[in-house]
Amino acid sequence: MNNETPAISDAEIQSLNAWWRACNYLAAGMIYLRDNPLLREPLKPEHIKRRLLGHWGSSPGLAFAYIHMSRLIVKYDLDAIFMAGPGHGAPGVLAPMYLEGTYSEVYTNKGEDEDGMRRFFKEFSFPGGIGSHCTPEMPGSIHEGGELGYSISHAFGAAYDNPELIVTVMVGDGEAETAPLATSWHSNKFLNPVRDGAVLPILHLNGYKINNPTILSRISHEELEDLFRGYGWTPYFVEGSEPLEMHAKMAEVMERCVLDIRRIQQKARASGKPVRPRWPMIVLRSPKGWTGPSEVDGKKVEGFWRAHQVPISDVKTPEHFALLNEWLNSYHPHELFDEKGRLRPELKALVPKGIRRMSANPHANGGLLRKALRMPDRQQYAVGVEKPGTSLAENTRPLGRFLRDILRENADNFRVFGPDETSSNKLDNVYEASRKTWMADMLPEDAGGGELSPDGRVMEMLSEHTLEGWLEGYLLTGRHGFFSTYEAFVHVIDSMFNQHAKWLAMSRDVHWRAEVSSLNLLITSTVWRQDHNGFTHQDPGFLDVAVNKSPAVTRIYLPPDANCLLSVADHCLQSTDYINVIVCDKQKHLQYLDMDAAIKHCTKGIGIWDWASNDQGGEPDVVMASAGDIPTKEALAATVLLREHFPDLKIRFINVVDLYKLAPSSEHPHGLSDRDFDSLFTLDKQVMFNFHGYPWLIHRLAYRRTNHKNMHVRGYKEKGSINTPLELAIQNQIDRFSLVIDVIDRIPVLHVAGAHVKEKMLNRQIECRNYAYEHGVDLPEEDAWVWPY
């Protein structure tokens, strides 16, 4: 490739325009037609769908960018995929995908002929068909535009460690107003031209959202150019409305951008010096609803917000019917498709072949490319546990060493993500294998312990949105990753989690989608250890969000110690098509199980801890259950107090790692059968359940169980601020003393006999609180509690 952009001929412009007309005809046909797909007979009312659904406004622009990238794929044999950022732009992407033939290959009843086109039209935004977003059913898509803001971050995630891939991403100007999108422009500071692919953003300024102008379309050319130069891009502008002129401009600009990308990469790879370049991007300014009706009922449509959805929303009047007929025929479909309904050969010759088609590129069906991780043996990272509940360790520290060696063994296939908290979360051993990715300027002090490097594969940025988007794009193109974040701020990605869970759930029903690596999310710095951050950092509610999603794709784990965390992480990193939510605090905690015991416990997901129980050979008087590290410690301490004061009381201790074990097996694949649940929790005994999160979540999962009426859950109740750990537990009644009082209140034989013990527990709570308020730390003998037996 040389430095000059070759000129495009008039004949090629005419061919591109014909190809684009075919795309626009298909896009309009999807919205309106259920029969007579090629207008071989005069249009009649019965040919039109009864409900007109879909979004026309962004579709012509999307198809315009798609075919121009396809032209360059053919010319330069590029490896490229396409992402549609505009939320409702599916017709503009479905159309070229259908014309490429990929759609007919994966859905054989929608062939490249008149009958196939009829089915293709009918099933768009139709019951039993496909929606108006780029959903998982669409070949070539890894980005669902149903929620705006993530297209750029998804595109960069796809480009990392994919050196030959170019990700063309169309960014809607409405989408560009979202916070996640605005932040994601900075992703260019993390893209290494030596080892990564490239992202070519196309900001589509069609001027309007649903019924308002867009901000970026209403600022001056100079201000817009300065904005993107300030972000570190080199912007190129393609502006206008006359199709042939726009094709000529777009062909020149897009080819220049592709040549610039290759030039940047070749220079960096030849020198081996990854210096941050100014990557090219395109600003495409074209009318909303381009080539559609200019007016309807005397009101402006093309180039205005009225083009957003269905330009002619009511075709029952003769005037509207005639206008639709005129619009559809303006594309002259008889010139574009042969007598069988296939794209004419001279136009089909423009289309890339095989996997070079963006709709057939295996990167957009990443499971086809996925390779299993090379995993070290988790045993070598185990924490020694000679006696349960007597030694302390930082739960996440061994995990950091485990992730370090996975990074070493999978140099182009695995990345670690976290918002400036990798060290804080005690995972900083990963820096021994790979530093933090950083392509922006570096200062001399960064070299000494700063852990910054253009070659890093630890992705840190103070934007959970961008990190999550990078990770999703990385996973969906066939790689592996691990994301850690503070519990209080994982809510930043609530809606992104929702969208990815929906994507995975829908993908399970798409026969040609291959399994991708699971999204593994470690939630740490948890609610019960916010000694200085206080109330704002106390929110374990992400688990409630996770439970709302499909049981086919969500998994929740609460390992109580370091070895259980290692066992869970080992399992999750090898799984596919799930979102694995792991909750485990980073501070020092008591250790309960050696590695062999931890593996067995985590494999079961729930189990009786015999060493903490005294009901062997009989029926318990009470069941003490826990899920989470601090709740487990407090439940164990309560068990000891009860055994000391009531030696004849029989207590069964149950620990839950896999939260979905509590759900019925009919509701979640990990759920226990009713018989197994009853065997553990009994049919009629009191159950005291000490839980990490909001207590009603346990009731929600277990409400259909036989003994649910006797299940009493303690968890976080929005009480607390700057508290010591034990004082915070007391405020929310998950502490050892509150649990003992609960048992006394709920077991009839203890109502009277336990009165003195109850008073003692209340007094001890007061002593602990007063000590914390006086000294700023927990009472030493309670804080240093260990399992005594």
C-alpha positions, 0 to 999 in steps of 0.5 A: 500500500502506498501513500496515495489514495487511488481514485475511484472510477465513475463506473465503480461509483455507479456500481456502489450506488446500485448495491446501496440502492439494493440495501435500502430497498431491502431495508424499506421492504423489511419494514413494510412488506409481507408479500410481493417482495420484488414488486413484480405486480402492482402493490396492493394493501394486502402486500403490506404488514398490518403492524409497521415496526422498525427503524428506518432513520439510521439504516441507509447510513449504516448500509452506506458504511457497510458496503464501502468497507466491503469494497476495501475488504475485496480490494485489500483482502482485509480481515474486518468486522462491522459494529452498528452502534445506533440502537435501531439500525438492524435493517441497514445491516441485515440488508447487506448481510442478506445480499452477501448470502450469509443470512441464507446460509444460516437460515436456509429457508430464507434463500437468495430468491423471491421466496426467501426474500419474502420470508426475510421481509415478513420475519423482521419485527414480526412475532416469531421473527427477529427484532429491530436491533443487531441481535444474536440471531444476526450473523456478523454481529457481536454488539446488541444496539438495544442499549446505547453507549458500548459500541466503541468499547466493544470494538476495542475489545475485539481488536485487542490481541487481534493484529490483523483485524479491523473493526469498523464501528458506526457510532450513532450521534444519539449514542454519542451523548451517553457517558459510556460512549464519551469515555470510550473514545479514550480507548485509543490510549490502550491500543498497541499497533504492534500486537493489536488490530485497529478500530475505525470509528465512523461517527454518523451525524444524521442529526436527530435522535427519536424526536430531538436534534443531537448535540454533536450535529449542532456544533460547528465543524471546527469545534467537532474537529477540535473535539476529536483531535483532543481525544487523540484521533485524526478526523476525516469528514464526509458530508452531503446528501447527493448519493453519487458525490457521497460515494466518491467522498466516502470511497476516498476517505475510507480508503485513506483511513485503511491505508493510514491504519496499515501504515501505522501498523507496518511502521510500528511492527517493523521497528518493534516500538509501540508508540501511540499514533493518532488513529484515523476516524470518520465523521459521516454527516448524511440525512436521517432517513436518507433516500426516504420520503422527503415529506409526509402530509406536508411535514418534513421527514427526510433529514428530520427526526420523523424519519427515525422509525416508520416514515409513513406510519399509516398507509390506509389512506390513498395518499399514503399508499401512493407515497409508499408505492412511489418510494419503494419503486424509486429504488428500481428493484427490477434493475437490482435483482434478476428474474429469480430474485437474486442480486444481479451478478455484476453487483454480486461480484462486488461482495467479499467472498467466504469468511471475508464477508463481514457477516461470515467473519469468524471473529463475529462468532468468536466461539469458533476461534476460542481456544481453551486456556492453559491452566496451572494447577490450582493446588500450587497456590493453596493456603495451608489450613492445618485446623479450620478457622484458626489462621488468617490470610488475604483471600484474594492474594493467592488468586492474584498469583493464580491469575499471574501464571494464567497470564504467563501461559496465555500471552495473546488469549487472556487479559485482566480488567479492573478500574484502578483497583488491581493492587487494592484488590490484592491481585497485584502479583499479576504485574509480575507477568504483565504490566498495565496497558498504557499507550499515553505519555509516560513520566520517568517515575512510571518506570520504577514500580509504576507498572505501566507498559505499552505491552501490558495486558492488565487493563485498568481505567477508571471507567467500569463501563469501558472495562466491561465493554472491552471485556465483552468484546474480547470474550465475544471474539473468542478470548478469555478474561477476568474482571475485578471491581469494588462491590459498591461500584459494580452497579455502574455496569448493572445495565451492561451486565443485563445486556450481556446476559440477554445476549448469552441467553438468546445465543443459546437458541441460535444453532450456529452460535458457538460457545464463548468464554464466560464473563468472570466478575470478582466483586470484592472490597465488600459491604462488611469491610468498609471501615473508612469508606462508610455508607456509600460503599455498602451495597451488596445488591448486585446479587439481586440484579444477577438473579433477575437474569436467565438461570441458563446463564447466571451463576453466583458464588460466595467462597468463604476463604482463599482455597474456595476462591481458587477452586471457584475461579478455576472452574469459572475460567474454564466455563463457557456461556455464563456470567460468573459472579464471585463475591469474596473480600480482599482483606485478611479472613479466617481460613476454613478448608484445605484445598482438597476439602475446598474442591469438594465443597465447591464442587457440591456448592453447599454442604454440612461442615461436620467440624462445626456441627454436633448433630452427627447421628441425630436430628439437629435442634437448629440449623445454622447456615451461612453464605459469605466470608464475614457472615460465615465467621459470625455464624461460626462464632455464634455456634460456639457461643450456643454450644458453650452455653447450651451443651445439649443443643444440637447444631448443624452448620451449613455453608453455601458457596453456590447461591443457586443451590437454594433455588428449586432444581426446576428453576435453576440447573444448579438448584437442589432437589426438594429431597436434598434440600430437605435433607440438609435444612430439615423439614421443620427445624429452625434455620438461622441463615447469615447472608452476605447480601440483602436478606430478602434474596434468600427468601426469594430463592427458597420461598417454595421450599418445605421449611421456608416458614422456619428460615430466618435470614439475616443480612445487610439492612442499609444500616451503618456508616464509618463502622468497625467490622463487628460494629457494622455486623451488630447494626445489621444483626448478622453478628454472633450475639444477635444470632444467639439471641435469635436462636434463644427466641425461636427454640421453645426450650430456650425461651426461659432457660436462655434468659440469662444468656440473652442478657449476656449477649445484649450486654456484650453488644453494648460493650463492643459498640462502646469499645469501637466508639472509644478506640476506633477498633473492635474489641481485641478478644472478639476481633481475634476470635478463632474456632476453638474446637 
